[in-house]
Amino acid sequence: MTNPVPALSAVLGGPVGRHARRSGIWFSPAPWAYLTLTVSWLIVMVRQVPCQGGGDQYLPWMCYSDIPVLYYWRGLKDGLVPFLQTDLEYPVLTGGFMELCRRLVLFLGGKGQPGLSADEVSHAADLFFAVNAVLLFALMVVLIWSHLRLSRPWDALMIAASPAIWTVGLINWDALVLALTALALLAWSRRKPFWAGFWLGLGVAAKLYPLLLLVPITILCLRSNRIRAMLLAYAGAAGSWLAVNLPVYLASPDGWLNFWTFNSDRGPDLGSLWYALGLIDIPIESVSRLVTALLVIGTIVICLIMLLAPRRPRLAQGAFLMVALFVMVNKVYSPQYVLWLLPLLVLARPRWVDWLVFTIAETAYFAAVWGYLDSQLANGAGQERLYVLAIVVRIGVQLWLCVRVVRDMLDPRLDIVRAGGLDDPDGGVLDEAPDAPWMTRVLRGLSS
């Protein structure tokens, strides 16, 4: 089920007649998607209210957010500028977004300097959270707007209605990277590879994972001999990333390097497979090396599948597999990482059954991590066992989804997006592109 119009028409009085005009709000996905997103965002904002009043952030409200916490912990309350005067564990563009919000707080009458009273700091922190909530909602609108302009606009409802927005939408600044990645995919679908790379470069400057999308772009462009488009995407990505990062690096090399050293030096953390193994007394040495090795091996396997599949896979399928690989083997899985996968899953396999199973597993993990941190999951050793189970189930569902995507890649008849003879309607220059002559010879050799 991908289009709710038939169900809606039954509720509203039966199917549309043959000569009726299918126009207006009832038959356009955009109003429904924006309305659903607005309701979802209101839900997540209401959920945050108890924490703004000093309530328990883990249980029962489960309304923890990095946004006000880091306002205190990273010196923004004292007027410190990210990277230049205080270290951040985030890439440059996310730090720039935080600085923008800090300055908007000052514009709105909040104070940010040393020596303030507790009430003045609390008022400024509340303003900071409110400003972030409004701007992050605007970025989520960009995400939905971009998906509405792809080949299956009704699928945008699968994003807008996701409980992931209700639960983790305001934990961190991930809406920024979601919007930039969506703009990149939209630009690619419009046959604008340079601008796709431009938005991807900005996405990498906000969070690291959009870099992974260059892998399927590279492999699929090589397979279809679209080298110029590939190089234009590289150029756009490198240019925008350098434009954002180079000034900060020149101004404060140590501040710029903090993100990289922080993530390189950290050990197994919450939500990861490695953290779960540690909880059941199976410690893993040299986790960073093992994660790197698994990423390399997994990437090679995904690239081989994209190269050797009987028919060139869709870009969204390769993108989902790469990001899913990253979150499954990474040293940490923060609850908001579900938002990284959600739009790509909707593009790679827009089926409500997959969406539902994914939603159940991720929501269960969301509840489990707060119960674990608050020591309320179970008594004694059962506490850790239940948390490990939640991690295993979540990773298992992600792996199951990857298997289903790979199955669609190897047998395109199972791919709902390709129904009716379509190729890759959001693939831009890749859509309807024949395999390169060398690739044709390879596939012929494999089939003979």
RODO-2510 file (C-alpha; in nm, 4 decimals, decimal comma):
residues 448
     n   res          X          Y          Z
     1     m     0,0000     0,0000     0,0000
     2     t     0,1574     0,3275    -0,1066
     3     n    -0,1279     0,5571    -0,1965
     4     p    -0,4015     0,6291     0,0615
     5     v    -0,6401     0,7912    -0,1883
     6     p    -0,8577     0,4810    -0,2415
     7     a    -0,9006     0,4333     0,1326
     8     l    -0,9817     0,8002     0,1816
     9     s    -1,2342     0,7991    -0,1024
    10     a    -1,4182     0,5077     0,0552
    11     v    -1,4501     0,7037     0,3792
    12     l    -1,5634     1,0165     0,1983
    13     g    -1,8367     0,8514    -0,0068
    14     g    -1,6972     0,5957    -0,2483
    15     p    -1,4609     0,5915    -0,5452
    16     v    -1,4296     0,8802    -0,7843
    17     g    -1,6384     0,8502    -1,1004
    18     r    -1,4853     0,8042    -1,4418
    19     h    -1,5551     1,1622    -1,5505
    20     a    -1,4761     1,3337    -1,2216
    21     r    -1,1775     1,5662    -1,2070
    22     r    -0,9039     1,4443    -0,9731
    23     s    -0,7934     1,7812    -0,8429
    24     g    -0,7952     1,9817    -0,5236
    25     i    -0,6724     1,9159    -0,1746
    26     w    -0,8168     1,5648    -0,1417
    27     f    -0,6083     1,4239    -0,4256
    28     s    -0,2807     1,6064    -0,3667
    29     p    -0,0201     1,4533    -0,1356
    30     a     0,1364     1,7857    -0,0376
    31     p    -0,1324     1,9201     0,2011
    32     w    -0,1624     1,5828     0,3726
    33     a     0,2134     1,5471     0,4088
    34     y     0,2630     1,8983     0,5488
    35     l    -0,0345     1,8611     0,7822
    36     t     0,0917     1,5253     0,9074
    37     l     0,4418     1,6630     0,9606
    38     t     0,3011     1,9586     1,1548
    39     v     0,1030     1,7278     1,3820
    40     s     0,4084     1,5062     1,4308
    41     w     0,6211     1,8067     1,5233
    42     l     0,3604     1,9371     1,7653
    43     i     0,3653     1,5953     1,9320
    44     v     0,7417     1,5986     1,9790
    45     m     0,7316     1,9561     2,1118
    46     v     0,4601     1,8681     2,3619
    47     r     0,6671     1,5689     2,4681
    48     q     0,9554     1,8024     2,5533
    49     v     0,7501     2,0187     2,7916
    50     p     0,8139     1,8097     3,1068
    51     c     1,1899     1,8332     3,0543
    52     q     1,1730     2,2091     3,0151
    53     g     1,0233     2,2183     3,3632
    54     g     1,3054     2,0105     3,5087
    55     g     1,1301     1,6747     3,4851
    56     d     1,3045     1,3383     3,4542
    57     q     1,4592     1,3213     3,1078
    58     y     1,4816     0,9421     3,0940
    59     l     1,1662     0,8002     3,2545
    60     p     0,8749     0,8401     3,2514
    61     w     0,8826     1,1279     3,0029
    62     m     1,1694     1,0077     2,7778
    63     c     1,2234     1,3659     2,6651
    64     y     1,6014     1,3947     2,6810
    65     s     1,7529     1,6376     2,4288
    66     d     2,1137     1,7333     2,3558
    67     i     2,0014     2,0837     2,2588
    68     p     1,9581     2,2411     2,6064
    69     v     2,2224     2,0137     2,7610
    70     l     2,4966     2,1262     2,5249
    71     y     2,3859     2,4868     2,5602
    72     y     2,5079     2,4529     2,9193
    73     w     2,7941     2,2068     2,8762
    74     r     2,9661     2,3634     2,5741
    75     g     2,9705     2,7170     2,7038
    76     l     2,7075     2,8671     2,4767
    77     k     2,5368     3,0046     2,7868
    78     d     2,8529     3,2060     2,8486
    79     g     2,8691     3,3394     2,4941
    80     l     3,1489     3,1089     2,3751
    81     v     3,1733     3,0606     1,9987
    82     p     3,1866     2,6952     1,8813
    83     f     3,5261     2,5778     1,7548
    84     l     3,6890     2,9157     1,8170
    85     q     3,6352     2,9338     2,1933
    86     t     3,4840     2,5972     2,2866
    87     d     3,5233     2,2430     2,1539
    88     l     3,2355     2,0559     1,9904
    89     e     3,1985     1,6884     1,9027
    90     y     3,0142     1,7805     1,5812
    91     p     3,1204     1,8836     1,2304
    92     v     3,1496     2,2495     1,1405
    93     l     2,8070     2,3150     0,9899
    94     t     2,6240     2,1754     1,2927
    95     g     2,8365     2,3997     1,5126
    96     g     2,7507     2,6915     1,2854
    97     f     2,3809     2,6128     1,3235
    98     m     2,4212     2,6148     1,7020
    99     e     2,5977     2,9506     1,6826
   100     l     2,3185     3,0916     1,4660
   101     c     2,0639     2,9857     1,7268
   102     r     2,2753     3,1348     2,0052
   103     r     2,2837     3,4682     1,8248
   104     l     1,9081     3,4563     1,7661
   105     v     1,8643     3,4128     2,1407
   106     l     2,0558     3,7381     2,1942
   107     f     1,8453     3,9077     1,9259
   108     l     1,5278     3,7958     2,1057
   109     g     1,6404     3,9454     2,4341
   110     g     1,8121     3,6493     2,5971
   111     k     2,1508     3,6918     2,7611
   112     g     2,4650     3,4873     2,7044
   113     q     2,7636     3,5837     2,9152
   114     p     2,9415     3,4780     3,2350
   115     g     2,8008     3,5837     3,5709
   116     l     2,4295     3,5618     3,4894
   117     s     2,1744     3,4590     3,7481
   118     a     2,0219     3,1106     3,7338
   119     d     1,6909     3,2561     3,6134
   120     e     1,8596     3,4500     3,3321
   121     v     2,0498     3,1407     3,2156
   122     s     1,7351     2,9268     3,2345
   123     h     1,5386     3,1822     3,0309
   124     a     1,8119     3,1932     2,7656
   125     a     1,8286     2,8120     2,7547
   126     d     1,4523     2,7932     2,6991
   127     l     1,4819     3,0495     2,4202
   128     f     1,7668     2,8523     2,2662
   129     f     1,5579     2,5362     2,2633
   130     a     1,2559     2,7185     2,1172
   131     v     1,4623     2,8772     1,8392
   132     n     1,6126     2,5389     1,7541
   133     a     1,2688     2,3748     1,7515
   134     v     1,1344     2,6295     1,5011
   135     l     1,4357     2,6135     1,2692
   136     l     1,4538     2,2347     1,2834
   137     f     1,0851     2,2174     1,1910
   138     a     1,1591     2,4383     0,8898
   139     l     1,4324     2,1936     0,7884
   140     m     1,1909     1,9029     0,8217
   141     v     0,9569     2,0907     0,5892
   142     v     1,2451     2,1054     0,3390
   143     l     1,2847     1,7285     0,3758
   144     i     0,9165     1,6666     0,3002
   145     w     0,9148     1,9275     0,0208
   146     s     1,2045     1,7473    -0,1478
   147     h     1,0410     1,4051    -0,1278
   148     l     0,7146     1,5440    -0,2618
   149     r     0,9039     1,6383    -0,5779
   150     l     1,0412     1,2915    -0,6369
   151     s     0,8677     1,0269    -0,8471
   152     r     0,6413     0,8894    -0,5691
   153     p     0,5165     1,1960    -0,3773
   154     w     0,2625     1,0030    -0,1695
   155     d     0,5502     0,8176    -0,0054
   156     a     0,6424     1,1419     0,1719
   157     l     0,3594     1,0546     0,4116
   158     m     0,5637     0,7585     0,5327
   159     i     0,8218     1,0070     0,6575
   160     a     0,5828     1,2703     0,7898
   161     a     0,3748     1,0164     0,9839
   162     s     0,6670     0,8249     1,1301
   163     p     0,6703     0,7915     1,5105
   164     a     1,0450     0,8470     1,4789
   165     i     0,9671     1,2181     1,4499
   166     w     0,7523     1,2039     1,7639
   167     t     1,0251     1,0318     1,9622
   168     v     1,3635     1,1619     1,8444
   169     g     1,2928     1,4701     1,6334
   170     l     1,4330     1,7081     1,8945
   171     i     1,7111     1,4997     2,0489
   172     n     1,9770     1,6545     1,8267
   173     w     2,0322     1,8645     1,5157
   174     d     1,9782     1,5825     1,2648
   175     a     1,7033     1,7660     1,0742
   176     l     1,9818     1,9781     0,9245
   177     v     2,1566     1,6839     0,7591
   178     l     1,8242     1,5265     0,6589
   179     a     1,7255     1,8398     0,4665
   180     l     2,0645     1,8703     0,2950
   181     t     2,0684     1,5029     0,1956
   182     a     1,7132     1,5289     0,0597
   183     l     1,8110     1,8326    -0,1471
   184     a     2,1066     1,6366    -0,2837
   185     l     1,8845     1,3464    -0,3893
   186     l     1,6347     1,5861    -0,5461
   187     a     1,9086     1,7642    -0,7402
   188     w     2,0436     1,4304    -0,8628
   189     s     1,6956     1,3258    -0,9758
   190     r     1,6719     1,6523    -1,1745
   191     r     1,9970     1,5668    -1,3577
   192     k     2,2016     1,8264    -1,1730
   193     p     2,4977     1,6240    -1,0429
   194     f     2,7073     1,9256    -0,9445
   195     w     2,4321     2,0611    -0,7211
   196     a     2,3703     1,7136    -0,5831
   197     g     2,7346     1,7058    -0,4817
   198     f     2,7090     2,0591    -0,3456
   199     w     2,4300     1,9621    -0,1066
   200     l     2,6053     1,6370    -0,0156
   201     g     2,9199     1,8319     0,0728
   202     l     2,7191     2,0549     0,3036
   203     g     2,5572     1,7431     0,4490
   204     v     2,8989     1,5955     0,5274
   205     a     2,9857     1,9267     0,6939
   206     a     2,6831     1,8742     0,9225
   207     k     2,7082     1,4975     0,9898
   208     l     2,9437     1,2480     0,8330
   209     y     2,7051     0,9902     0,6848
   210     p     2,6085     1,1693     0,3567
   211     l     2,9639     1,0937     0,2413
   212     l     2,8514     0,7317     0,2064
   213     l     2,6106     0,8266    -0,0725
   214     l     2,9073     0,8962    -0,2987
   215     v     2,9790     0,5220    -0,3018
   216     p     2,6643     0,4165    -0,4943
   217     i     2,6926     0,7275    -0,7108
   218     t     3,0452     0,6215    -0,8056
   219     i     2,9665     0,2561    -0,8728
   220     l     2,6468     0,3196    -1,0677
   221     c     2,8079     0,5938    -1,2764
   222     l     3,0991     0,3629    -1,3578
   223     r     2,8575     0,0859    -1,4517
   224     s     2,6625     0,3156    -1,6844
   225     n     2,9628     0,5158    -1,8111
   226     r     2,8319     0,8416    -1,6640
   227     i     3,1799     0,9597    -1,5659
   228     r     3,1138     1,3291    -1,6213
   229     a     2,8184     1,3263    -1,3830
   230     m     3,0269     1,1437    -1,1226
   231     l     3,3099     1,3974    -1,1457
   232     l     3,0672     1,6884    -1,1253
   233     a     2,9210     1,5401    -0,8064
   234     y     3,2719     1,5046    -0,6623
   235     a     3,3521     1,8640    -0,7518
   236     g     3,0350     1,9989    -0,5939
   237     a     3,0866     1,7984    -0,2760
   238     a     3,4519     1,8912    -0,2376
   239     g     3,3846     2,2575    -0,3103
   240     s     3,1025     2,3069    -0,0609
   241     w     3,2738     2,1002     0,2100
   242     l     3,5960     2,2983     0,1785
   243     a     3,4114     2,6305     0,1667
   244     v     3,2578     2,5540     0,5073
   245     n     3,5475     2,3756     0,6745
   246     l     3,8588     2,5570     0,5547
   247     p     3,7883     2,8938     0,7241
   248     v     3,7244     2,7213     1,0581
   249     y     4,0353     2,5077     1,0242
   250     l     4,2514     2,8110     0,9474
   251     a     4,1026     3,0032     1,2396
   252     s     4,1235     2,7180     1,4916
   253     p     4,2948     2,3944     1,3812
   254     d     4,2562     2,2316     1,7233
   255     g     3,8883     2,3212     1,7452
   256     w     3,8267     2,1842     1,3979
   257     l     4,0118     1,8589     1,4745
   258     n     3,8146     1,7915     1,7933
   259     f     3,5301     1,6199     1,6064
   260     w     3,7684     1,3798     1,4352
   261     t     3,9772     1,2988     1,7426
   262     f     3,6665     1,2592     1,9593
   263     n     3,5136     0,9992     1,7271
   264     s     3,8437     0,8218     1,6676
   265     d     3,9247     0,7884     2,0378
   266     r     3,5804     0,6950     2,1723
   267     g     3,5155     0,3369     2,2718
   268     p     3,2014     0,1232     2,2317
   269     d     2,9012     0,3321     2,3311
   270     l     2,5258     0,3009     2,3818
   271     g     2,3245     0,1172     2,1203
   272     s     2,6148    -0,0417     1,9358
   273     l     2,6769    -0,4114     1,8795
   274     w     3,0109    -0,3699     2,0565
   275     y     2,8495    -0,2166     2,3645
   276     a     2,6012    -0,5052     2,3742
   277     l     2,8815    -0,7614     2,3543
   278     g     3,0561    -0,5894     2,6439
   279     l     2,7399    -0,6151     2,8545
   280     i     2,7361    -0,9938     2,8122
   281     d     3,1072    -1,0244     2,8987
   282     i     3,2396    -1,0552     2,5443
   283     p     3,4744    -0,7554     2,5311
   284     i     3,6149    -0,6699     2,1888
   285     e     3,9664    -0,5361     2,1572
   286     s     4,0600    -0,2737     1,8977
   287     v     3,6995    -0,1857     1,8179
   288     s     3,7989     0,1033     1,5912
   289     r     4,0051    -0,1270     1,3700
   290     l     3,7312    -0,3874     1,3602
   291     v     3,4694    -0,1263     1,2676
   292     t     3,6943     0,0001     0,9880
   293     a     3,7511    -0,3536     0,8590
   294     l     3,3789    -0,4340     0,8606
   295     l     3,2985    -0,1072     0,6830
   296     v     3,5544    -0,1851     0,4129
   297     i     3,4361    -0,5448     0,3686
   298     g     3,0693    -0,4438     0,3726
   299     t     3,1303    -0,1660     0,1215
   300     i     3,3086    -0,4062    -0,1128
   301     v     3,0163    -0,6493    -0,0932
   302     i     2,7612    -0,3739    -0,1620
   303     c     2,9674    -0,2454    -0,4547
   304     l     2,9889    -0,5954    -0,6037
   305     i     2,6126    -0,6366    -0,5733
   306     m     2,5562    -0,3020    -0,7480
   307     l     2,8019    -0,3956    -1,0224
   308     l     2,7001    -0,7558    -1,0817
   309     a     2,3223    -0,7396    -1,0367
   310     p     2,1514    -0,8465    -1,3625
   311     r     2,0014    -0,4981    -1,3934
   312     r     2,1598    -0,1790    -1,2648
   313     p     2,0148    -0,1128    -0,9153
   314     r     1,8518     0,2132    -0,8205
   315     l     2,0596     0,4806    -0,6465
   316     a     1,8322     0,4852    -0,3408
   317     q     1,8879     0,1124    -0,2869
   318     g     2,2638     0,1513    -0,2728
   319     a     2,2334     0,4594    -0,0507
   320     f     2,0167     0,2743     0,2018
   321     l     2,2535    -0,0222     0,2153
   322     m     2,5561     0,1984     0,2763
   323     v     2,3994     0,3989     0,5586
   324     a     2,2481     0,0848     0,7145
   325     l     2,5909    -0,0794     0,7097
   326     f     2,7400     0,2230     0,8829
   327     v     2,4858     0,2377     1,1665
   328     m     2,4946    -0,1403     1,2208
   329     v     2,8726    -0,1595     1,2730
   330     n     2,9368     0,1863     1,4185
   331     k     3,0737     0,2307     1,7722
   332     v     2,7587     0,4110     1,8836
   333     y     2,3914     0,4144     1,7869
   334     s     2,2190     0,7244     1,9147
   335     p     1,8367     0,6991     1,9112
   336     q     1,8075     0,9766     1,6523
   337     y     2,0025     0,7711     1,3956
   338     v     1,6669     0,6219     1,2985
   339     l     1,6071     0,9478     1,1115
   340     w     1,9126     0,8823     0,8943
   341     l     1,7600     0,5575     0,7696
   342     l     1,3935     0,6560     0,7452
   343     p     1,3966     0,8671     0,4232
   344     l     1,6344     0,6261     0,2497
   345     l     1,4194     0,3269     0,3453
   346     v     1,1136     0,5018     0,2023
   347     l     1,3017     0,5567    -0,1242
   348     a     1,4614     0,2123    -0,1386
   349     r     1,1607     0,0027    -0,0360
   350     p     0,8385     0,2039     0,0013
   351     r     0,6238    -0,0674     0,1538
   352     w     0,4118    -0,0072     0,4618
   353     v     0,4907    -0,3522     0,6041
   354     d     0,8642    -0,2756     0,6044
   355     w     0,7933     0,0696     0,7471
   356     l     0,5853    -0,0817     1,0270
   357     v     0,8408    -0,3461     1,1282
   358     f     1,1171    -0,0844     1,1182
   359     t     0,9059     0,1535     1,3286
   360     i     0,8273    -0,1090     1,5934
   361     a     1,1920    -0,2124     1,6327
   362     e     1,3211     0,1450     1,6525
   363     t     1,0480     0,2588     1,8935
   364     a     1,1169    -0,0398     2,1177
   365     y     1,4844     0,0495     2,1228
   366     f     1,3988     0,4126     2,2000
   367     a     1,2047     0,3033     2,5083
   368     a     1,4707     0,0500     2,6080
   369     v     1,7640     0,2907     2,6063
   370     w     1,5934     0,5330     2,8462
   371     g     1,4806     0,2488     3,0702
   372     y     1,8360     0,1171     3,0732
   373     l     1,9856     0,4563     3,1582
   374     d     1,7315     0,4987     3,4366
   375     s     1,7855     0,1377     3,5594
   376     q     1,4137     0,0632     3,5225
   377     l     1,4102    -0,2099     3,2571
   378     a     1,4323    -0,5006     3,5012
   379     n     1,5929    -0,6097     3,8240
   380     g     1,9542    -0,7174     3,8489
   381     a     2,1134    -0,8801     3,5463
   382     g     1,7807    -0,8722     3,3629
   383     q     1,8347    -0,5003     3,3099
   384     e     2,1353    -0,5555     3,0854
   385     r     1,9888    -0,8611     2,9121
   386     l     1,6761    -0,6716     2,8073
   387     y     1,8820    -0,3823     2,6743
   388     v     2,1027    -0,6227     2,4782
   389     l     1,7869    -0,7848     2,3388
   390     a     1,6570    -0,4450     2,2230
   391     i     1,9882    -0,3792     2,0440
   392     v     1,9894    -0,7225     1,8803
   393     v     1,6281    -0,6882     1,7628
   394     r     1,6948    -0,3432     1,6186
   395     i     2,0068    -0,4575     1,4310
   396     g     1,8258    -0,7725     1,3209
   397     v     1,5440    -0,5698     1,1660
   398     q     1,7933    -0,3406     0,9924
   399     l     1,9714    -0,6460     0,8520
   400     w     1,6365    -0,7959     0,7434
   401     l     1,5547    -0,4761     0,5558
   402     c     1,8940    -0,4866     0,3861
   403     v     1,8259    -0,8442     0,2718
   404     r     1,4910    -0,7364     0,1250
   405     v     1,6532    -0,4455    -0,0594
   406     v     1,9256    -0,6742    -0,1962
   407     r     1,6579    -0,9190    -0,3105
   408     d     1,4880    -0,6358    -0,5026
   409     m     1,8228    -0,5455    -0,6583
   410     l     1,8859    -0,9013    -0,7750
   411     d     1,5273    -0,9516    -0,8938
   412     p     1,3858    -0,6141    -1,0088
   413     r     1,0411    -0,7714    -1,0580
   414     l     1,0036    -0,7495    -0,6787
   415     d     1,0853    -0,3773    -0,6732
   416     i     0,7591    -0,1818    -0,6415
   417     v     0,9243     0,1364    -0,7746
   418     r     1,0037    -0,0389    -1,1017
   419     a     0,6484    -0,1608    -1,1522
   420     g     0,5126    -0,0707    -1,4941
   421     g     0,8519    -0,0870    -1,6636
   422     l     1,0211     0,2056    -1,4912
   423     d     1,3967     0,2008    -1,4419
   424     d     1,5185     0,4491    -1,1785
   425     p     1,2721     0,7417    -1,1897
   426     d     1,4762     0,9352    -0,9320
   427     g     1,8099     0,8293    -1,0773
   428     g     1,8739     1,1415    -1,2822
   429     v     2,1383     1,0679    -1,5465
   430     l     2,1254     0,7018    -1,4454
   431     d     1,7587     0,6591    -1,5374
   432     e     1,7264     0,4418    -1,8497
   433     a     2,1052     0,4533    -1,8921
   434     p     2,2432     0,1372    -2,0582
   435     d     2,5374    -0,0459    -1,9070
   436     a     2,8822     0,0518    -2,0313
   437     p     3,0240    -0,1837    -2,2974
   438     w     3,2783    -0,3295    -2,0549
   439     m     3,0011    -0,3978    -1,8041
   440     t     2,7911    -0,5696    -2,0696
   441     r     3,0823    -0,8009    -2,1479
   442     v     3,1304    -0,8818    -1,7780
   443     l     2,7623    -0,9654    -1,7260
   444     r     2,7544    -1,1728    -2,0443
   445     g     3,0552    -1,3671    -1,9209
   446     l     2,8941    -1,4294    -1,5833
   447     s     2,5716    -1,5537    -1,7401
   448     s     2,7408    -1,7839    -1,9882
***
